[in-house]
Amino acid sequence: MTTGKKLAGLLLLTTALSMPGIALAQGTQGSTGAASGSPTAADDDAGDLLQDVEGLPGEAEGEYEDPDISVPGGSIIVTGRVNRNPERSSTQVVNVLSSEQIARTGEGDIAGALSRVTGLSVVGNGLVYVRGLGDRYSLALLNGLPLPSPEPLSRVVPLDIFPTNVVASSLVQKTYSPNFPGEFGGGVINLTTRAVPDETFVKISGGISGDTETTFQNGYAYYGSEMDWTGFDSGARDIPPAVQSFLDDSFNNGTQIELLDQEQVEGVARFLTPPLFSTLQILGDIRPNFSAGLTAGTALDVGSDGRLGIVATSSLSNSWRNRVISRQEAGPNSPDISDDESDFVTDNNILFNALVGLGLEVGDHTFRFTNLFIRDTVKQASLASFTRPAEFPSFDFLEQNTSWFERQLIDSQLVAELEFDRLSVDLRGGFARTDREAPFNLTYVYGRDSDPPDTIFGDLLSEYAVDLGQQVGSGFQETGVEVVFSDLYEELWYGGIDLSYELADTFTVTTGYAYSDTDRFSERRGFTFDVDIDPNFLRDPDLVFGGNGNPNAITSLQQILFAAGLRTPANLLNATTYNLFDVGLIDQNLQDPAFEAELTIHAGYVQGQLLALDDTLTVQGGVRYEDADQSTTPLGAANPSVGQTILKSDDYWLPALTVTWEPIEDLQIRANGSRTLARPQFRELVQQRYFDPETNRQYAGNPFLTDSELTNAELRLEYYLGGQSSVSVAGFYKDISDPIEVYITPEVGSDFINYANAPGATLYGAEVDLQYSFDLFNLGGFFESKELIFLANYTYTNSEISVGPEDTIAIANSDGTVNNTELATNYFTDGDPLVGQSDHLVNLQVGIEDLDRLQQLTVLVSYASDRVTLRGSNGLSDVVQEPGVNLDLVFRQGFELAGTDLELKLEARNLLGTDHKETQTNNTGLVLQNNSYDVGQSFAASLSVEF
């Protein structure tokens, strides 16, 4: 390799703009001419340049200065080390995924890419668990700045909404340092957005994909609006004025629907079930998924020593997913299933994102302005069949759902990194807002009685009758029609300043202040239809379900509601014979329609970094002080808890110390100790119930939750074999006081979830990580320019809840008061693992790559052992998920066509057909499917072109 190429690689790495948080630098097209990037994973163009360097791609053999890698509070790279590998030169335990490494995994979102990192697993929708600790113990940052969450059940943003095309690198830091916020239980995940390029470029990409459970199969859908395919509603879902007026009156004045006259009630009711949102349709031959993206960047000189750059990227993807979900319930000592459900769900997911970044370098000073927009929409349609043999032995049921969920993130950040000889000043500020809206989510329940006394339903063996809450047959009563509107928004303001001064060549002191203010508003308004039907009407075969071929008979729920709204349906045969309908509405959330929450944190820290013993020993230590005020306030004029704000004020001193010693060349030993915390999330403090459509479970909070405090320790040995080849072994330990756990209480027809502080828990484990590559040059021929890359990691984690026979916990009573005399043993068992923790995590990557051009074939294997997803209680065992083994293949090929660089990517996922399985076993040994469905295999192809 020529010296010019080496210098080009060095220049690219040292001049690319970086964001707070560790980042690998990014530039433009490499000198090899191979295109980089894909519709689902943006490549690190600096990585393409470094493909020409001898050894592992991205690692030069010569001596280079450290790249510009920084976090709030200044660089964490050990000053004086001549090594660009941030995992080696950092004073903390970190894992860094460059965009080239992300591209190698082929994952479409950052959550999937992070699942390949040692000790990390992804649970649910993009929630990343670090070393088995739940998402509440993880901290997610974007360019070193915190993120709000669009999820009602989480204050941590789900990382599956971040497509990899906007991410230049991802850092996972597992040991605490005081320049990070104190809510750092398991680790911090810092995403760095794409940096400003050195050269002008334009990249266009597109791709298709599908899976064996969905593509070209039947599914369910509903019309909605003509713009639904974009993820933006055309306005059809705007709440009608009559409904909005009532919502406002009930919220502000406590107006009860029972106080309205019949005409007013029906005036509201007739707008609540629009046919475009409530008519379920069979969708035949679901088309393949598609994605498209556009990225462009340019830069120009400003003044004598300045450079201004801009990068913009945007992409749209539209995907489908079928699931046939099995859910069962039984009592703790029952040998029989009491609720058996099969739910066919079709999700249409539309993801749109856009990023615009401006960067200015003036001398040693760097300024950047980053703006990110992400909109993630799910249009869901489902039809479930279920039975409840213990309650209704002769009935079976259908439940239809049509839903729309919008998640949106807007984030704007301004950062200034100023260098004045020995003094560094970092100024950071930002505003972010997330929204989640779910309008007109409709549920219909249909019942069929095979043996009713004295009703028409007994003759309808092949038809389902709509039940609307009235008594039917032998006393069956079931809520049949429900419409729900929900809205959530969260705003976050953040600011901070960090000063770092080099007192001597071997000693640096850093101090800083950070402020954040998070405000959340969450509202849910649900209505149940209560329609009284003349019982004589139910026995008239001429009116119900087309008896005797009557063309005017009522055949659907929509007709019943329409008739109820008109009061006197003249078009129906014998309409005047009976007093047919008297429609009513039940306001589900009159007393708990909404809440608002706020978390304000003032923090200051100081830390020092000392180099000793000829730069072989590094000591970094300091302390962070945090003062936090957290409040949750119930809203609504009729809310019995209105004005009863739940206020928590706490302050903490959070010390941390890390010692890094290099006793011999290439061997590094790290030791870390720290204290951190985990606060209750907003919704966990509110007793208001919330229904999660993903799991079909209901949640309610506990206002008496307290903060969890963690004591952390880690010891790690790392040996570097040359290039980026290395092997490391680590042991870690955490002691957690008052960990917050979720537990399940069975209720008829639903799983009711609550929260409580367990008395204590411990977690310990070990990690082994191996990265190795060797040149295949000696094989000659095809292999002359190839290299074999082997990456493997294994994490063992053991966690145990500590519960004594006399320990008590605080549980919220139904009236909002506390019951702090509940025995903890009624909810937790001593020695049980923490929720979400797998004992064993394994990741394996084996790939062959070309050093002269972009050509990669990677085999990826991952395994996670069983983990608890919900804590059982009152005699029921825990709900356990079996993640199992996943096998993926990713192939990337760069080539040139008519002087233009292109990249082809082919993916095959879940080739072993591992399914999603969550089960629960009761005391009789009966195994219940709690949330299980087939996943199938998926395949994708994408093509990108760069100019």
CORHULIN-V152668 format. One record per pair of residues at least 24 apart in sequence whose C-alpha atoms are under 6 Angstrom apart, sorted by the first residue. I is the first residue (numbers start at 0). J is the second residue. D is the distance in whole Angstrom. If there is no record, write none. Layout:
# CORHULIN-V152668
I_J_D + I_J_D
This chain:
# CORHULIN-V152668
12_66_6 + 13_66_5 + 13_67_6 + 16_194_6 + 18_142_5 + 19_69_5 + 19_70_4 + 19_71_6 + 19_142_5 + 19_143_5 + 20_69_5 + 20_70_4 + 20_142_6 + 20_143_5 + 21_68_5 + 21_69_5 + 21_170_6 + 22_68_6 + 22_168_5 + 23_97_6 + 26_196_5 + 26_197_6 + 27_196_6 + 33_852_6 + 33_853_6 + 33_893_5 + 34_893_6 + 34_900_5 + 34_901_5 + 34_902_6 + 37_943_6 + 38_204_5 + 38_205_6 + 38_292_6 + 39_107_4 + 39_163_6 + 39_164_6 + 40_102_5 + 40_163_5 + 40_164_5 + 41_163_6 + 41_164_4 + 42_98_5 + 42_99_5 + 42_102_6 + 43_98_5 + 43_99_5 + 50_850_5 + 54_722_6 + 55_722_6 + 58_722_6 + 72_178_6 + 72_497_5 + 92_172_6 + 92_173_6 + 92_174_6 + 93_171_5 + 93_172_4 + 94_170_6 + 94_171_5 + 95_169_6 + 95_170_5 + 96_168_6 + 96_169_5 + 97_168_4 + 98_167_5 + 98_168_5 + 107_162_6 + 107_163_6 + 108_159_5 + 108_161_6 + 108_162_4 + 108_163_5 + 109_161_6 + 109_163_6 + 110_158_5 + 110_159_5 + 117_792_6 + 118_794_5 + 125_157_5 + 125_158_5 + 125_159_4 + 126_157_5 + 129_185_5 + 131_835_6 + 131_836_4 + 131_837_6 + 133_835_6 + 136_184_4 + 136_185_5 + 137_185_6 + 137_186_5 + 137_187_6 + 138_183_6 + 138_187_5 + 139_187_6 + 139_188_5 + 139_189_6 + 140_189_5 + 141_189_6 + 141_190_5 + 142_190_6 + 142_191_5 + 149_406_6 + 149_433_5 + 149_434_5 + 149_435_6 + 154_680_6 + 165_192_6 + 165_193_6 + 166_191_6 + 166_192_4 + 166_193_6 + 167_191_6 + 167_192_5 + 167_193_5 + 176_655_6 + 177_622_6 + 177_623_5 + 181_675_5 + 181_676_6 + 182_676_5 + 182_677_5 + 183_675_6 + 184_675_6 + 195_308_5 + 195_309_6 + 195_310_6 + 197_298_6 + 198_297_6 + 199_296_5 + 199_297_4 + 200_295_6 + 200_296_5 + 200_946_6 + 201_294_6 + 201_295_4 + 201_945_6 + 201_946_5 + 202_293_6 + 202_294_5 + 202_944_6 + 202_945_4 + 203_292_6 + 203_293_5 + 203_943_6 + 203_944_5 + 204_291_6 + 204_292_5 + 204_942_6 + 204_943_4 + 205_290_5 + 205_291_4 + 205_941_6 + 205_942_6 + 206_289_6 + 206_290_5 + 206_940_6 + 206_941_4 + 207_288_5 + 207_289_4 + 207_939_6 + 207_940_6 + 208_287_6 + 208_288_5 + 208_938_6 + 208_939_4 + 209_287_5 + 209_288_6 + 209_937_6 + 209_938_6 + 210_936_5 + 210_937_4 + 211_935_5 + 211_936_6 + 212_935_5 + 213_320_6 + 213_321_5 + 214_285_5 + 214_286_6 + 214_287_6 + 215_284_4 + 215_285_5 + 215_286_6 + 216_284_5 + 216_285_6 + 217_282_6 + 217_283_4 + 217_284_5 + 218_281_6 + 218_282_5 + 218_345_6 + 219_280_6 + 219_281_5 + 219_282_5 + 219_345_6 + 219_380_6 + 220_279_6 + 220_280_5 + 220_380_5 + 221_279_5 + 221_280_6 + 222_275_5 + 223_275_5 + 223_276_5 + 230_349_5 + 230_376_5 + 241_267_6 + 242_267_5 + 250_635_5 + 250_636_6 + 251_636_5 + 252_636_6 + 253_636_5 + 253_637_5 + 265_564_5 + 269_564_6 + 288_317_6 + 288_318_4 + 289_316_6 + 289_317_6 + 290_315_6 + 290_316_4 + 291_315_6 + 304_361_6 + 304_362_6 + 305_360_5 + 305_361_4 + 306_359_6 + 306_360_5 + 307_358_6 + 307_359_5 + 308_357_6 + 308_358_5 + 309_356_6 + 309_357_5 + 310_355_6 + 310_356_5 + 311_354_5 + 311_355_4 + 312_353_6 + 312_354_5 + 313_352_5 + 313_353_4 + 314_351_6 + 314_352_6 + 315_350_6 + 315_351_5 + 316_349_6 + 316_350_5 + 317_348_6 + 317_349_5 + 318_347_6 + 318_348_5 + 319_346_6 + 319_347_5 + 320_345_6 + 320_346_5 + 321_345_5 + 322_932_6 + 323_932_5 + 324_931_5 + 324_932_5 + 325_928_6 + 325_930_6 + 325_931_5 + 326_928_5 + 326_929_5 + 326_930_5 + 327_927_5 + 327_928_5 + 327_929_6 + 331_874_5 + 331_875_5 + 331_921_5 + 331_922_6 + 332_922_5 + 332_923_6 + 334_923_6 + 337_387_5 + 337_389_6 + 338_386_6 + 338_387_5 + 339_385_5 + 339_386_5 + 340_384_6 + 340_385_4 + 341_383_5 + 341_384_5 + 342_382_6 + 342_383_4 + 343_381_5 + 343_382_5 + 343_383_6 + 344_380_6 + 344_381_4 + 345_379_6 + 345_380_5 + 346_378_6 + 346_379_5 + 347_377_6 + 347_378_5 + 348_376_6 + 348_377_5 + 349_375_6 + 349_376_5 + 350_374_6 + 350_375_5 + 363_418_6 + 364_416_6 + 364_417_5 + 364_418_6 + 365_415_6 + 365_416_5 + 366_414_6 + 366_415_5 + 367_413_6 + 367_414_5 + 368_412_6 + 368_413_5 + 369_411_6 + 369_412_5 + 370_410_6 + 370_411_4 + 371_409_6 + 371_410_5 + 372_408_6 + 372_409_5 + 373_407_6 + 373_408_5 + 374_406_6 + 374_407_4 + 375_406_5 + 376_404_6 + 376_405_4 + 377_403_6 + 377_404_5 + 378_402_6 + 378_403_5 + 393_448_6 + 393_449_5 + 394_447_5 + 394_448_5 + 395_446_6 + 395_447_5 + 396_445_6 + 396_446_5 + 397_444_6 + 397_445_5 + 398_443_6 + 398_444_4 + 399_442_6 + 399_443_5 + 400_441_6 + 400_442_5 + 401_440_6 + 401_441_5 + 402_440_4 + 403_437_5 + 404_436_6 + 404_437_5 + 405_435_5 + 405_436_5 + 406_434_6 + 406_435_5 + 407_433_5 + 407_434_5 + 408_432_6 + 408_433_4 + 421_500_6 + 421_501_5 + 422_499_6 + 422_500_5 + 423_498_6 + 423_499_5 + 424_497_6 + 424_498_5 + 425_496_6 + 425_497_5 + 426_496_5 + 427_494_6 + 427_495_5 + 428_493_5 + 428_494_4 + 429_493_5 + 430_491_6 + 430_492_5 + 431_490_6 + 431_491_5 + 432_489_6 + 432_490_4 + 433_488_6 + 433_489_5 + 434_487_6 + 434_488_4 + 435_486_6 + 435_487_5 + 436_485_6 + 436_486_5 + 437_484_6 + 437_485_5 + 438_484_5 + 439_482_6 + 439_483_6 + 439_484_6 + 440_482_6 + 440_483_5 + 441_481_6 + 441_482_5 + 442_480_6 + 442_481_5 + 443_479_5 + 443_480_5 + 444_479_4 + 454_538_5 + 455_538_5 + 467_530_6 + 468_529_6 + 480_527_6 + 480_528_5 + 481_526_6 + 481_527_5 + 482_525_6 + 482_526_5 + 483_524_6 + 483_525_4 + 484_523_6 + 484_524_5 + 485_522_5 + 485_523_4 + 486_521_6 + 486_522_5 + 487_520_6 + 487_521_4 + 488_519_6 + 488_520_6 + 489_518_5 + 489_519_4 + 490_517_6 + 490_518_5 + 491_516_6 + 491_517_4 + 492_516_5 + 505_609_6 + 505_610_5 + 506_608_6 + 506_609_5 + 507_607_6 + 507_608_5 + 508_606_6 + 508_607_4 + 509_605_6 + 509_606_5 + 510_604_6 + 510_605_4 + 511_603_6 + 511_604_6 + 512_602_6 + 512_603_4 + 513_602_5 + 514_600_6 + 514_601_5 + 515_599_6 + 515_600_5 + 516_598_6 + 516_599_4 + 517_597_5 + 517_598_5 + 518_596_6 + 518_597_4 + 519_595_6 + 519_596_5 + 520_594_6 + 520_595_4 + 521_593_5 + 521_594_6 + 522_592_6 + 522_593_4 + 523_592_6 + 524_588_6 + 524_592_6 + 525_587_5 + 526_585_5 + 526_586_5 + 526_587_6 + 527_584_6 + 527_585_5 + 528_583_6 + 528_584_5 + 529_582_6 + 529_583_5 + 529_584_5 + 530_581_6 + 530_582_4 + 530_583_6 + 531_580_6 + 531_581_5 + 532_579_5 + 532_580_5 + 533_579_5 + 590_637_5 + 590_638_4 + 591_638_5 + 593_634_5 + 594_632_5 + 594_633_4 + 594_634_5 + 595_631_6 + 595_632_5 + 596_630_5 + 596_631_4 + 597_629_6 + 597_630_5 + 598_628_6 + 598_629_4 + 599_627_6 + 599_628_5 + 600_626_6 + 600_627_4 + 601_625_6 + 601_626_5 + 615_660_6 + 615_661_5 + 616_659_6 + 616_660_4 + 617_658_6 + 617_659_5 + 618_657_6 + 618_658_5 + 619_656_6 + 619_657_5 + 620_655_6 + 620_656_4 + 621_654_6 + 621_655_6 + 622_653_5 + 622_654_4 + 623_652_6 + 623_653_5 + 624_651_6 + 624_652_5 + 625_650_5 + 625_651_5 + 626_650_4 + 665_718_6 + 665_719_5 + 666_717_6 + 666_718_5 + 667_716_6 + 667_717_5 + 668_715_6 + 668_716_5 + 669_714_6 + 669_715_5 + 670_713_6 + 670_714_5 + 671_712_6 + 671_713_5 + 672_711_6 + 672_712_4 + 673_711_5 + 674_709_6 + 674_710_5 + 675_709_5 + 676_707_6 + 676_708_4 + 676_709_6 + 677_706_6 + 677_707_5 + 678_706_5 + 696_750_5 + 697_751_5 + 697_752_6 + 698_751_6 + 698_752_5 + 698_753_6 + 699_753_5 + 700_753_6 + 701_811_6 + 707_736_6 + 707_737_5 + 707_738_5 + 708_735_6 + 708_736_5 + 709_734_6 + 709_735_5 + 710_734_5 + 724_770_5 + 724_771_4 + 725_769_6 + 725_770_5 + 726_768_6 + 726_769_4 + 727_767_6 + 727_768_5 + 728_766_6 + 728_767_5 + 729_765_5 + 729_766_5 + 730_764_6 + 730_765_4 + 731_763_5 + 731_764_6 + 732_762_6 + 732_763_4 + 733_761_6 + 733_762_5 + 734_761_5 + 735_759_6 + 735_760_5 + 735_761_6 + 741_870_6 + 742_869_6 + 742_870_4 + 742_871_6 + 743_870_6 + 743_871_5 + 759_800_6 + 759_801_5 + 760_799_5 + 760_800_4 + 760_801_5 + 761_798_6 + 761_799_5 + 762_797_6 + 762_798_4 + 763_796_6 + 763_797_5 + 764_795_5 + 764_796_4 + 764_797_6 + 765_794_6 + 765_795_5 + 766_793_6 + 766_794_4 + 767_792_6 + 767_793_5 + 768_792_4 + 784_849_6 + 784_850_6 + 785_848_5 + 785_849_4 + 785_850_6 + 786_847_6 + 786_848_5 + 787_846_6 + 787_847_5 + 788_845_6 + 788_846_5 + 789_844_6 + 789_845_5 + 790_843_6 + 790_844_5 + 791_842_6 + 791_843_4 + 792_841_6 + 792_842_5 + 793_840_6 + 793_841_5 + 794_839_6 + 794_840_5 + 795_838_5 + 795_839_5 + 796_838_5 + 797_838_6 + 798_832_5 + 798_833_6 + 799_830_5 + 799_831_5 + 799_832_5 + 800_829_6 + 800_830_5 + 800_831_5 + 801_829_5 + 802_829_5 + 826_872_5 + 834_867_5 + 834_868_6 + 835_866_5 + 835_867_5 + 835_868_5 + 836_866_5 + 837_864_5 + 837_865_6 + 837_866_5 + 839_863_6 + 839_864_5 + 853_892_6 + 853_893_5 + 854_891_6 + 854_892_5 + 855_890_6 + 855_891_5 + 856_889_6 + 856_890_4 + 857_888_6 + 857_889_5 + 858_887_6 + 858_888_5 + 859_886_6 + 859_887_5 + 860_885_6 + 860_886_5 + 861_885_5 + 875_921_6 + 876_920_6 + 878_918_6 + 878_919_5 + 879_917_5 + 879_918_5 + 880_916_6 + 880_917_4 + 881_916_6 + 885_909_5 + 886_910_5 + 900_944_6 + 900_945_6 + 901_943_6 + 901_944_4 + 902_942_6 + 902_943_5 + 903_941_6 + 903_942_5 + 904_940_6 + 904_941_5 + 905_939_6 + 905_940_5 + 906_938_6 + 906_939_5 + 907_937_6 + 907_938_5 + 908_936_6 + 908_937_5 + 909_936_5 + 910_936_6 + 912_936_6
